[in-house]
Amino acid sequence: MASMQRAVMLSSAALLAASCSGLAQADFAACSLSDHPLAAGADPINYVRFALRSDNRPVLAYSTDVHNASSLYLYVCANAACSAGHVVYLDTSSNYYGAPGVLVRSDGRPLIVGSYMGGIRLYDCLDDDCSDFGIHTIRANASAIFSDLPVLLQSNGNPLLLYLDNVLGPRPGHLIAHFCDDALCDNSGTERVLALPPPNSMFSSLTLVLDSTGKLAANYLTSVGASNLNTYDIARCADTACTNISNAQLSAPVSNSTPTRTALAMRSDSRPLGLDNQANNRALLDCTSSGCAVADNRVIPANAPGQTFGLRLLAGDLPAFAWSGANAVGAFACADATCTNGQGVQTSSAALSVLDGDFAISVDARPAFAYIDFDTRTLAVAACNGDVVFKDGFD
């Protein structure tokens, strides 16, 4: 059921035709987007998260879906298009109920956070290729942690992650921010409760970002009671220590659709920006203030086809995101900060629908993303070929 819901989120019943007209700021003609299926193993894949190195080479953390014997891997791409690379086996757990987190440290070494037997582990690669790595326990086995584990680095270089706590413990299903006070999270760190689920409800689909002053924002879905409907919510910290927290609802089910995935970016003026993927409200959720008590619902242009996932900002706070449709995937760049219009690039894909995906923009402003084919449960990366950069759009 969970896999089917995620597939509905990232699939399109009918792919809209992408327009080739638009302002120069959103011209993707300079990017030749190509699709590269990855040799990521024979087991079905259920989650993937994606990061880019400073030289534009992607790294992917992904988990397989084998009952009581699922595994966590890192895929290290050899070039920016990810037409070649190698797999690093990290661990085998019982099952993975949420996506891992992945980032690249300033020295090029990948860092991965994943669940393990109900606990949380950090995998610290010892070199760029992750030919060896250390394992560090953040939460012990049998802690009943079953959630997405987004991770990023604080200004001091120490990791910060989100998770949902044990539903049977003293913080049942609470949304937790874990601030590590060392580079490997070996110490206990500091934890803040960002949100408490309403009675008979639960959280899912966690995303995390910091503003330029180090204040946290987190998006999450809240189930409407025991139904399969969700509201789209945000937790916002008013200080770097996250002792003052506010929560707000950004979106709710529209007609017969519901939010099924969150995405989050931070504008240069510290206003959070979300992306609602539901079929009847494909929209940017544009906070009107840093605290995000209210957000404007900005419907994305009709020439941004398919189902959206991932969200990043280009120069000038221009939003960009990935999309998937029947036998095609692509990226779309808004031509203005409120996304009244824009233009995208696309490539053909064997996937009729996408189970999960993640999106990034390189330092020289080229789009790249990873996704899982729902039918074959295989992994692919779409990226720009060669060294060509976006002439005007992604800059």
KACOR-V638793 format. One record per pair of residues at least 12 apart in sequence whose C-alpha atoms are under 7 Angstrom apart, sorted by the first residue. I is the first residue (numbers start at 1). J is the second residue. D is the distance in Angstrom with one decimal. If there is no record, write none. Layout:
<<I	J	D> <I	J	D>>
This chain:
<<3	355	6.8> <6	260	6.8> <6	355	5.5> <6	356	6.7> <7	353	6.4> <7	354	5.6> <7	355	4.3> <7	374	6.3> <9	260	6.0> <9	277	6.8> <9	278	6.8> <9	307	6.7> <10	307	5.1> <10	308	6.7> <10	324	6.2> <10	353	6.4> <10	354	5.1> <10	355	6.2> <10	356	6.9> <11	306	6.9> <11	307	5.8> <11	324	6.1> <11	325	5.6> <11	353	4.3> <11	354	5.6> <12	306	5.1> <12	307	5.8> <12	324	7.0> <12	325	4.7> <12	326	6.1> <12	353	6.9> <14	326	6.8> <15	305	6.1> <15	306	5.5> <15	325	5.3> <15	326	6.1> <16	303	7.0> <16	305	4.9> <16	306	6.6> <17	303	6.8> <17	305	6.9> <18	303	5.2> <18	304	6.7> <18	305	6.4> <19	303	5.7> <19	343	6.8> <20	343	6.9> <22	342	5.9> <22	343	6.0> <23	335	6.5> <23	342	7.0> <24	392	6.3> <24	393	6.8> <25	335	5.6> <25	392	5.2> <25	393	4.5> <26	333	5.7> <26	334	6.4> <26	335	5.2> <26	342	5.4> <26	343	5.2> <26	392	6.7> <26	393	4.1> <27	343	6.3> <27	392	6.2> <27	393	5.0> <28	344	6.0> <28	345	5.7> <28	390	6.0> <28	393	6.1> <30	388	6.6> <30	389	6.4> <30	390	5.2> <30	391	5.8> <31	384	5.5> <31	388	6.4> <31	389	6.3> <31	390	5.7> <32	384	5.2> <32	385	5.6> <33	345	6.7> <33	346	6.2> <33	347	5.8> <33	382	6.5> <33	383	5.3> <33	384	4.3> <33	385	6.2> <34	347	5.8> <34	382	5.5> <34	383	5.7> <34	384	6.1> <34	385	6.4> <35	347	6.6> <35	349	6.6> <35	380	6.9> <35	381	5.9> <35	382	4.4> <35	383	6.8> <36	82	6.8> <36	83	5.9> <36	380	5.4> <36	381	5.2> <36	382	6.1> <37	379	6.0> <37	380	4.0> <37	381	6.4> <38	379	5.6> <38	380	5.2> <40	87	6.6> <40	379	6.8> <43	64	6.1> <44	64	5.5> <44	65	5.5> <44	377	4.9> <44	378	6.5> <45	63	5.8> <45	64	4.1> <45	65	5.5> <45	377	5.2> <45	378	6.1> <46	63	6.0> <46	64	5.6> <46	65	5.6> <46	377	7.0> <47	62	5.4> <47	63	5.5> <47	99	5.2> <47	356	6.0> <48	60	6.7> <48	61	5.7> <48	62	4.3> <48	63	6.8> <48	99	6.3> <48	356	6.6> <48	357	6.1> <48	358	7.0> <48	371	7.0> <49	61	5.3> <49	62	6.4> <49	99	6.9> <49	100	6.6> <49	101	6.3> <49	102	6.4> <49	357	7.0> <49	358	5.6> <50	102	6.6> <50	358	5.7> <50	359	6.8> <50	370	6.5> <51	102	6.5> <51	103	5.6> <51	104	6.8> <51	360	6.6> <52	360	6.9> <52	362	6.5> <53	104	6.3> <53	108	6.6> <54	363	6.4> <56	80	5.1> <56	362	5.6> <57	77	5.8> <57	78	6.6> <57	79	5.2> <57	80	4.2> <58	76	6.7> <58	77	5.5> <58	80	6.5> <58	82	6.9> <59	74	7.0> <59	75	5.7> <59	76	4.8> <59	77	6.0> <60	74	5.5> <60	75	5.0> <60	76	6.7> <61	73	5.8> <61	74	4.6> <61	75	6.5> <61	100	6.5> <61	102	6.1> <62	74	6.4> <62	100	6.9> <63	96	7.0> <65	95	7.0> <67	95	6.3> <68	94	4.0> <68	95	5.4> <69	92	6.3> <69	93	5.9> <69	94	5.0> <69	95	6.5> <70	92	5.6> <70	93	5.5> <70	94	5.8> <70	95	5.3> <70	96	6.8> <71	91	5.6> <71	92	4.1> <71	93	6.0> <72	89	6.6> <72	90	5.5> <72	91	5.2> <72	92	6.2> <73	87	6.8> <73	88	5.6> <73	89	4.7> <73	90	5.2> <74	87	5.8> <74	88	5.0> <74	89	6.5> <75	87	4.6> <75	88	6.2> <76	129	6.6> <81	383	5.0> <81	384	5.9> <81	385	5.6> <82	381	6.7> <93	116	5.3> <93	117	5.5> <94	117	5.9> <96	115	6.9> <97	146	5.3> <97	147	5.8> <98	146	6.3> <98	147	4.4> <98	148	4.1> <99	148	4.6> <99	149	6.2> <100	113	5.6> <100	114	4.7> <100	148	6.2> <100	149	5.3> <100	150	6.7> <101	113	5.0> <101	114	6.6> <101	149	5.3> <101	150	4.5> <101	151	5.2> <102	151	6.5> <103	152	6.6> <108	128	5.4> <109	125	5.7> <109	126	6.6> <109	127	5.4> <109	128	4.6> <110	124	6.8> <110	125	5.6> <110	128	6.8> <111	123	5.8> <111	124	5.0> <111	125	6.1> <112	124	6.7> <113	149	6.6> <114	149	6.5> <116	141	6.6> <117	141	5.3> <117	142	6.0> <118	141	5.3> <118	142	4.6> <118	143	5.2> <118	144	4.4> <118	145	4.8> <118	146	6.4> <119	139	4.9> <119	140	4.8> <119	141	4.2> <119	142	5.9> <119	143	5.2> <119	144	6.5> <119	145	5.6> <120	137	6.2> <120	138	5.3> <120	139	4.8> <120	140	6.7> <121	135	6.7> <121	136	5.6> <121	137	4.6> <121	138	5.5> <122	135	5.8> <122	136	5.0> <122	137	6.3> <122	138	6.9> <123	135	4.8> <123	136	6.5> <136	184	6.8> <136	186	6.4> <137	186	6.9> <138	185	6.3> <138	186	6.8> <143	166	6.4> <144	166	4.9> <145	164	6.5> <145	165	5.8> <145	166	5.6> <147	163	6.0> <147	164	5.8> <148	163	6.3> <148	205	6.5> <148	206	6.0> <149	161	6.3> <149	162	5.5> <149	163	5.5> <150	162	5.7> <150	206	6.9> <150	207	6.2> <150	208	6.4> <155	214	7.0> <157	183	6.6> <158	180	5.8> <158	181	6.2> <158	182	5.5> <158	183	4.5> <159	179	6.7> <159	180	5.5> <159	183	6.6> <160	178	5.7> <160	179	4.7> <160	180	5.9> <161	177	5.8> <161	178	5.3> <161	179	6.8> <162	176	5.6> <162	177	4.7> <162	178	6.2> <163	175	6.1> <163	176	5.4> <163	177	6.8> <164	176	6.0> <173	197	6.7> <173	202	6.6> <174	193	6.6> <174	195	5.9> <174	196	4.9> <174	197	6.4> <175	193	5.9> <175	194	5.4> <175	195	5.2> <175	196	6.6> <176	191	6.6> <176	192	5.7> <176	193	4.8> <176	194	5.7> <177	191	5.5> <177	192	5.2> <177	193	6.5> <177	194	6.8> <178	190	5.9> <178	191	4.5> <178	192	6.7> <179	191	6.1> <192	242	6.8> <194	235	6.1> <194	245	6.7> <200	225	5.0> <200	226	5.9> <201	222	6.6> <201	223	5.2> <201	224	6.1> <201	225	4.5> <201	226	6.1> <202	222	5.7> <202	223	5.5> <203	220	6.5> <203	221	5.4> <203	222	4.7> <203	223	6.5> <204	220	5.9> <204	221	5.2> <204	222	6.7> <205	220	5.4> <205	221	5.9> <205	261	5.6> <205	262	5.9> <206	218	7.0> <206	219	5.8> <206	220	4.8> <206	262	6.8> <207	219	5.2> <207	220	6.6> <207	262	6.5> <207	263	6.1> <207	264	6.2> <208	264	6.8> <209	264	6.9> <209	265	6.5> <209	266	6.9> <211	266	6.0> <211	270	5.4> <212	270	6.9> <214	240	5.5> <215	237	5.8> <215	238	6.6> <215	239	5.7> <215	240	4.6> <216	236	6.1> <216	237	5.3> <217	234	7.0> <217	235	5.7> <217	236	4.6> <217	237	6.3> <218	234	5.6> <218	235	5.2> <218	236	6.6> <219	233	5.7> <219	234	4.4> <219	235	6.4> <219	262	6.3> <219	264	6.7> <220	232	6.2> <220	233	5.4> <220	234	6.3> <220	262	6.3> <221	233	5.9> <229	253	6.7> <229	258	5.7> <230	252	6.7> <230	253	6.6> <230	258	6.0> <230	259	5.9> <231	249	6.9> <231	251	5.8> <231	252	4.5> <231	253	6.6> <231	259	6.6> <232	249	5.9> <232	250	5.5> <232	251	4.9> <232	252	6.1> <232	259	6.5> <233	248	5.7> <233	249	4.3> <233	250	5.4> <234	247	5.6> <234	248	5.5> <234	249	6.4> <235	247	4.5> <235	248	6.8> <236	291	6.2> <248	293	5.7> <250	285	6.5> <250	295	6.1> <254	280	5.9> <254	281	6.6> <255	280	6.9> <257	278	5.8> <257	279	5.9> <257	280	5.9> <258	278	5.3> <259	276	6.2> <259	277	6.1> <259	278	4.8> <260	277	6.9> <260	278	6.7> <261	277	6.6> <262	275	6.4> <262	276	6.6> <263	275	5.3> <263	309	7.0> <263	310	5.4> <263	311	5.7> <264	311	6.1> <265	311	6.2> <265	312	5.8> <265	313	6.8> <267	317	5.9> <268	317	6.8> <270	290	5.3> <271	287	5.7> <271	288	6.9> <271	289	5.5> <271	290	4.3> <272	286	6.9> <272	287	5.7> <272	290	6.7> <272	292	6.9> <273	285	5.7> <273	286	4.9> <273	287	6.0> <274	286	6.5> <275	311	6.9> <277	307	6.4> <277	308	5.6> <277	309	7.0> <281	299	6.9> <282	299	5.9> <282	300	6.1> <283	297	6.1> <283	298	5.2> <283	299	4.1> <283	300	5.1> <284	297	6.0> <284	298	5.0> <284	299	6.3> <284	300	6.6> <285	297	5.0> <285	298	6.4> <298	338	6.8> <300	339	6.3> <300	340	7.0> <301	340	6.3> <301	341	5.6> <304	332	6.2> <305	323	6.8> <306	323	5.7> <306	324	5.2> <306	325	4.7> <307	323	5.2> <307	324	5.4> <307	325	6.6> <308	321	6.8> <308	322	5.7> <308	323	4.2> <308	324	6.6> <309	321	6.3> <309	322	5.3> <309	323	5.9> <309	357	6.8> <309	358	6.7> <310	322	5.9> <310	358	5.5> <310	359	4.8> <311	359	6.8> <312	360	6.7> <312	361	6.9> <314	394	6.1> <314	395	6.3> <315	395	5.8> <317	337	5.7> <318	334	5.8> <318	335	6.6> <318	336	5.7> <318	337	4.7> <319	333	6.2> <319	334	5.5> <319	337	6.5> <320	332	5.5> <320	333	4.3> <320	334	6.0> <321	333	6.8> <321	359	6.9> <322	359	6.2> <324	354	6.7> <325	352	6.7> <325	353	6.4> <326	351	6.6> <326	352	4.3> <326	353	6.0> <327	348	5.7> <327	349	4.6> <327	350	5.3> <327	351	5.2> <327	352	5.1> <328	346	6.8> <328	347	5.7> <328	348	4.3> <328	349	4.8> <329	346	5.6> <329	347	5.8> <329	348	6.5> <329	349	6.4> <330	344	7.0> <330	345	5.5> <330	346	3.9> <330	347	6.2> <331	344	5.4> <331	345	5.5> <331	346	6.4> <331	367	6.7> <332	344	4.0> <332	345	6.6> <333	393	6.9> <351	373	5.2> <353	373	6.3> <353	374	5.6> <354	371	6.6> <354	372	5.6> <354	373	4.8> <354	374	4.9> <355	372	5.4> <355	373	6.0> <355	374	4.6> <356	371	5.6> <356	372	5.4> <357	370	5.4> <357	371	4.0> <357	372	6.3> <358	370	5.5> <358	371	6.6> <364	389	7.0> <364	395	6.7> <365	390	6.9> <365	394	4.4> <365	395	5.1> <366	384	7.0> <366	389	6.2> <366	390	6.2> <366	394	5.9> <367	383	6.4> <368	382	5.7> <368	383	4.4> <369	381	5.7> <369	382	5.5> <369	383	6.7> <370	382	6.4>>
